[in-house]
Amino acid sequence: MPRTVTDAERHFIEQMPKAELHVHLEGSVYPETLLDLGRKHDVDLPIKTMDEAREWFQFRDFAHFVEIYVAICSVLLDHEDYARITYEQALRAHGQNIQYQEITFAPASFINPRSVALPDVVLSGMRAGAQRARQELGVTMQFILDPVRTRNEEEVMLLARWCADNLGDGLVGFGLGGMEVGYPPGRFADAFKYVSDAGGRLTIHAGETDGPESVWAALAVGAERIGHGVTSIHDPELVSELAARQIVLEVSPTSNVCLGVASAYVEHPFRKLHDA
């Protein structure tokens, strides 16, 4: 039966050193930062005040999260922007005694870019923010490129080649996020192989808004970790396969509840996955 965490347990959790493996850099931007960067770059945002921003940031579902995510990306345009949000993410981590983070980022595509924030701009800013975080806060940050699964094969392969060419100095892996349904990872098998052959590590979002078949598809293209993976619980054979191969699931209960993947914490399959 669910029970309330005691004060002593909460204190222990807050104080224990932690690692965080599933963070979307752009998705972690504060409402205040969004408004500030909107003013800096003269971007017309759908919200104008902090009250409006706080209300807007109450996620209704995955589509609403993506809507806000796109708006955030529209104000992230230069080296300084990415250095700032990287350091702000580290400050949040430091406040929770998170000492190590792997941060997923999604730069503009080389083909039909959404903005001037191409990968070189983004990575240089993140590296600067991470260096400051390490020096001032003792937080270590490494980065995983998400080419975004709604892009076409050519776009994703170009980003895979860029990733392979820039591995090191914090850039450690290649992932795949975004809308699962209708965008299977098998479309990008060549891109995953290219990065893996260059020494990059692979993690793929699956089993969040789609069923266990999404996780099977991620494993088929070489995923070493699974972002979310919670719907795996509906396929006992898959759960056994994940356990046998020691595939880590980056389970994110709060995200799952906020986006409607789970209706409440008590309904979340975390415990069932752990026990399996």
Sequence and secondary structure as in RCSB ss.txt:
>XXXX:A:sequence
MPRTVTDAERHFIEQMPKAELHVHLEGSVYPETLLDLGRKHDVDLPIKTMDEAREWFQFRDFAHFVEIYVAICSV
LLDHEDYARITYEQALRAHGQNIQYQEITFAPASFINPRSVALPDVVLSGMRAGAQRARQELGVTMQFILDPVRT
RNEEEVMLLARWCADNLGDGLVGFGLGGMEVGYPPGRFADAFKYVSDAGGRLTIHAGETDGPESVWAALAVGAER
IGHGVTSIHDPELVSELAARQIVLEVSPTSNVCLGVASAYVEHPFRKLHDA
>XXXX:A:secstr
      HHHHHHHHHS EEEEEEETGGG  HHHHHHHHHHHT   S  SHHHHHHHTS  SHHHHHHHHHHHHTT
  SHHHHHHHHHHHHHHHHHTTEEEEEEEE    SSS SSS  HHHHHHHHHHHHHHHHHHH  EEEEEE   TT
S HHHHHHHHHHHHHT BTTEEEE   S  TT  GGGGHHHHHHHHHTT EEEEEESSSS HHHHHHHHHTT SE
EEE GGGGG HHHHHHHHHHT EEE  HHHHHHTTSSSSGGG THHHHHH 
